């Protein structure tokens, strides 16, 4: 198993940051830990624990970094946010050497079974979208994929590569903010809290690589459920030019380009994700 944290002190520091953020969150919520496949998976529930919407964050993110989106989702539907194992957060910090070879999909399926979730809308961002695609649970009623990894490889332009390298070498708050600003649409500025989080994980966590494309058979199977696929028009990792053909070819679905949005749609425009869920619910009798 691979560990995301550099050492025990690093794990404690990151977990305390997350626990403090959730403790200060004004939106009523509850926390739960379930053990599946030998790892602890932390769940944050907003509203009733019989979740209608399940949110899977992207690389380096979790429930504690998704409070605004969690509040927006919880206002409309009972929502569960899963801290993915092997990522910084409140779940286990360990993952297999090849977690995208079916492991993450099985983890999600077993979490849905353990919580008796039925006919849920699974919403995945980036890494979370790849996990959603890899899950074949009959408890999934529909999928909303935002800036989805797992379909094609991520792009990396020169400014983003240079900024990422500087952040890896010296993960200061200023370097973290510069990196986050590149991941958002022009005119959007990362918050101090987001920059502090990125600086924290830069010091205490090992970098996790982007997930590779899922096998075509996995993508075609996922496409049998109702889904909507969207990305920000300014997404530098997975923009419309990179995704449009691959989404049409492998998922037989159109790609929605979200205007004025970069890669971090949940931070920039949480209302856009709410709209995408509403749209998929109107199309999916099963998810209704």
N, C-alpha and C positions, 0 to 999 in steps of 0.2 A: 504493500500500500504506500502511496505517496502522501506526504503531509504538506499542507498549504502553509503552515506556520513554521517559522525559523526555529523556535524553541518554545518551551512551556511558558516562559514569561511573555513572549509574543502572543501566544494564544490567550492568556489571561487578559492582556492589555486590550486586544481587539474585542473579546467577549464583553469586557466591562464597558467599553464604548457603546456597544450595541444595547446592552442591558440598560444603561443610563438613558439612551435615546428613547427606548420604548417606555421606560418609566416616566419620562417627561411628556409623552404623547397624550394630547388631550382627547383624542378619539377613543371611545371605550373599546377595549379589545381584551383578548385572553391569549395565553400562551400554552402550548402543548408540545411534548416531545414524544415521538413514537420511534420504536426501534424496528428497523427493517433491514434485512440482509446483513445484520450484525453492526449496523451503524445507527447512531442517533440522528433523527431528523427533526428539526425545530419548526413548529408551525405557529403562525400568528393568525388568530381568528378575529375578524371584525364582524360584529353581529352574531347571528346564530351559528353554531358550529356545523350545522348542515349546510356546507358551502354550496353556493351556486356558481361562484367564480373562483378559480384557483390561479394565482399569479406566480410565475416562475421568473425571478430576476436574472439579469445577465451577469457576465463575469465580474467578480469583485463586488457585487451588490447583493443586498438581502432585504429583509423586512425593515430593519432599522434605518436603511438608507432610502426607503420607499414610502415614507410616511404620508407625503402629500397625495401620492397616487392611491395608497391604501385608504385614506379618508374619502377620496372621490369615489372609489369603487364601493366602499362600505356604505355610503349614502344611498346606493341603488340596490345592492345585492349583498347577501351574506357572502363574505369573501375570506379566503384562506391564502396566506402568503407563505411559501415554502422557502426556507433557507437551504440552498442546495448543498449537500455534503461535498467536502473537498474545496469549498469556497469560503472566504472569510465570512464569519457570522456565528450563529449559535448552534448550528448543526455540527456533526463530526467534521474534523479538519482533514480526514483521510479519504482517499479515493483510490481505485485501482489504477494500474499503469495505463490501461486502455478503457477509461470510463465511458467512452462513447460507443463502445462495442456492445451495446444493449444494456449496460449496467444502469445508466441514468434512467432509461425508459422503464426498467423493472422497478427501480426505486419509486418513481412516480406512481406506477400502477399499484404497488403495495401500500403506499401512503393513502391513495384513494380508497383502497379496500379497508385499511385499518380505521379510517375515519367514516366509513360507510357512505362516502360521497357517491352521488348518482347523477348521471346526465349533466355533468358540469361543463362549463365553458373554461377551457384551459387557455390562459393568456401567457404567452412566453415572449420575453424580450431577449434578443441576441442569443446567448448561450441557452437561456430558458426556452426559446423557441425551438432550438435543436433538441432539447429534452422532450418538449411536447410532441415533436414529430416522431421521436423514437419510442413513444409509449403507445402500445396497442390495446390498452384497457378498454373494455366495453363500457366503463363508467364515464368515458369522455364523450360528451354529446356534441361538442363543437370546439374548434380551435381558432384563436386569434394570434397571429404571428406578427410580431413587430420587429423590424430590422433583423430578420431571422438568419442566424447562423445555421449550419447543417445542410444548406442547399448548394452553396458554392463557396469558394474560399474568399476570405476577407481581403479587401483591397487596402493598400497602405501607400499614401502619396508621400512625397519627400518632406513637406513640412510636418506631417504627422509622425513620420519615422524619426525625424530629428528631435521633435519634442518628446516623443516616447523614450528615446534613448537618454536624453537629459534627465527625464523623470526617474528612469531606472537607476541612473548613476547617483543622482542627488534628489531624492524625493521630498523636497521642501514644499511648504504650502504654496509658495509662489509658482514653483514648477508644476505642481498638481493643478493649480488653477489654470495655467496656460494650456495644459493638456486637455482639461475638461472643456475649456472654451473652444478648442478645435473640434471637439466632439458635439458641439451644439451649433445651432444655426447662427448666421451672422447677426450681431446685435444682442444675442443672449449671453449673459455672463454667469458663470458658475458661482454658487453661493459659497460663503466662507466655510459653512459646515461640510459641503461636498469636498472642498479642497482639503480640509483637515482630515477627512476620511481617507482620501486618496494618499495623502502624505503618510498617514498612519499605516496603511497596508503596504505602502512602498518600503517602509522601514521594517515591518514585522512579517511580511508574507512573501512567499516565493511566487514568481510569475507563473500563471497557468496559460497554456497555449489555447488558441481558438480551436473550437471543434472542427474536425474535417467534415466534408459533405457526407451525409448519410447514404447508404446504399439505395439504389433506385427502387428496389422492392419495398424498402421501408417508407420512402416518400410516397410511392403509389398507394400503399396501404393507408397511410395517413390521409391521403387525398379523398378517400372514400367517405370521410366524415365532412360535414359542413365546415368550411374554414374561410377566413379572410386573411390576406397577407398584405402588409403595409410597411412602408419605410419612409423616412424623412427625405425630402428632396435634397437636403444638404448633408446627408449621411456620408461620411468619408470612408467608412468601413464597407457598408453594404447599401450603397445608393441605388437609385433606379437603373442607372446604366449597367450596373453589375448584376442586378437581380431580375430584371424584367423577363429576359429570355429564359433564364433558368427556372423561374417560377412557372411560367407558362408551359415549358417543356416537361418539367418533372412533376408538377402538382396540378397541371391543367387548370390553372387559376390565373386571373388577372392580378397585377400588382398595383396597389393604391399608393400613389406618391403623396405624402402629407406636406402641404405647403408650409414654408417657414419653420421647418423642423429639421434637426440634425439627428445624430445617433441616439441621443438620450431623451426619447420622446416622453417617457414617464416623468422626467424632471421638467422638461420644457413645456409640454402641453398634456397634462393628465386627462383633460377633457377629451382629447382625441381618442384615447384608449376607451373611454366610456362610450363614445360614439361608435367605435368599431364593434364593441360588444353588443350594443343595441342593434346594430345592423345584422350581426350574425344570428342573434336571437330571433329576429323576424323571419330568417331564412331556414331555421332549423327547428322543426316540430319536436325532435328528440330533446334538444336543449331546453325548449320551453317546458 
